Structure formats: C-alpha cells, structure tokens
Amino acid sequence: MGVCLAILGWYGRTLHELKQELASYKQREQALSEALRNECLTLSQKKKFLQHLIKDEAFMRWLAHEELGYVEPDEVLYKFSSDKTLEK
C-alpha cells in the first residue's frame, strides 16, 4: 500500500510538472506567433516599398536625392551649416 501511494505521489508531481511545462510552451507559442505576424507585416511593407521603388522613377529619384544626396548633372547642391557659432 505504501509503495502504491509513493508511486501515485510521484505520478501526481510529474503530471503537475508536465502541465506547467505545457503552459510554458503555449505561452512561448503565442509569443512566437505574434513575432511571426509582425515579421510578415514588415516583409509585406518592404515588398510594397520595393515595388514602389521599382515602378515609380520619380519616387526613385526623390529617394536617391533625399537619402543619398544624389544630384542631377545640371543641379547644384547647397548645404548650410547648422552650427550655432556662425549665427553670432
């Protein structure tokens, strides 16, 4: 009888540990699913941006000008200093 109680106690403890582990895995699954959804959304946005960049030459030129400082051959670029010491 004592052996049966010991086995039953061990089984109960093991079952409790397994339930906790399952709950932990479910939480991790939810977190990973959310991360996957976010990455899919980011990928979709990047694909749209890339398609816009490929198909719209004016957008491509604007982006090259704004982000990379590209200037057309007949264009002159003026850069002004924002240094506060020059304002005095």
C-alpha positions in Angstrom: 0.0 0.0 0.0 2.8 2.4 0.8 4.5 1.7 -2.5 1.3 2.5 -4.3 1.0 5.8 -2.5 4.6 6.7 -3.3 4.1 5.9 -7.0 0.8 7.8 -7.0 2.5 10.8 -5.3 5.4 10.7 -7.9 2.9 10.4 -10.8 0.9 13.4 -9.4 4.1 15.5 -9.1 5.2 14.5 -12.6 1.8 15.3 -14.0 1.9 18.8 -12.4 5.3 19.5 -13.8 4.2 18.4 -17.2 1.2 20.7 -17.0 3.4 23.6 -16.1 5.8 22.8 -18.9 2.8 22.7 -21.4 1.6 26.1 -20.2 5.1 27.5 -20.7 5.2 26.1 -24.2 1.8 27.5 -25.0 3.0 31.0 -23.9 6.1 30.7 -26.0 4.0 29.6 -29.0 1.8 32.7 -28.6 4.8 34.9 -28.4 6.4 33.3 -31.4 3.2 33.5 -33.4 3.0 37.3 -32.6 6.6 37.8 -33.6 5.9 35.9 -36.9 2.9 38.0 -37.6 4.9 41.2 -37.0 7.7 39.9 -39.3 5.2 39.0 -42.0 3.7 42.5 -41.8 7.2 44.1 -42.0 8.0 41.9 -45.0 4.8 42.9 -46.7 5.6 46.6 -46.2 9.1 46.2 -47.5 7.8 44.4 -50.6 5.3 47.3 -51.3 8.1 49.8 -50.8 10.4 47.8 -53.2 7.6 47.6 -55.8 7.0 51.4 -55.5 10.7 52.0 -55.9 11.0 49.7 -59.0 7.9 51.1 -60.7 8.0 54.8 -60.0 11.1 56.5 -61.4 10.2 59.9 -59.8 10.0 58.3 -56.4 13.3 56.5 -57.0 14.9 59.9 -58.0 13.4 61.6 -55.0 14.6 58.9 -52.6 18.2 58.9 -54.1 18.2 62.7 -53.7 16.9 62.7 -50.1 18.6 59.7 -48.7 21.8 59.5 -50.6 22.4 63.2 -51.6 22.3 62.3 -55.3 22.2 65.4 -57.6 21.4 65.6 -61.3 24.3 66.5 -63.6 22.9 70.1 -64.1 21.9 70.5 -60.4 23.9 72.4 -57.8 23.6 71.3 -54.1 24.0 73.9 -51.4 24.5 72.7 -47.8 24.1 75.2 -45.0 25.7 74.7 -41.6 23.5 74.5 -38.6 26.4 75.5 -36.3 25.2 77.9 -33.7 28.6 79.7 -33.5 28.1 81.1 -37.1 24.9 82.9 -36.1 26.6 85.5 -33.9 
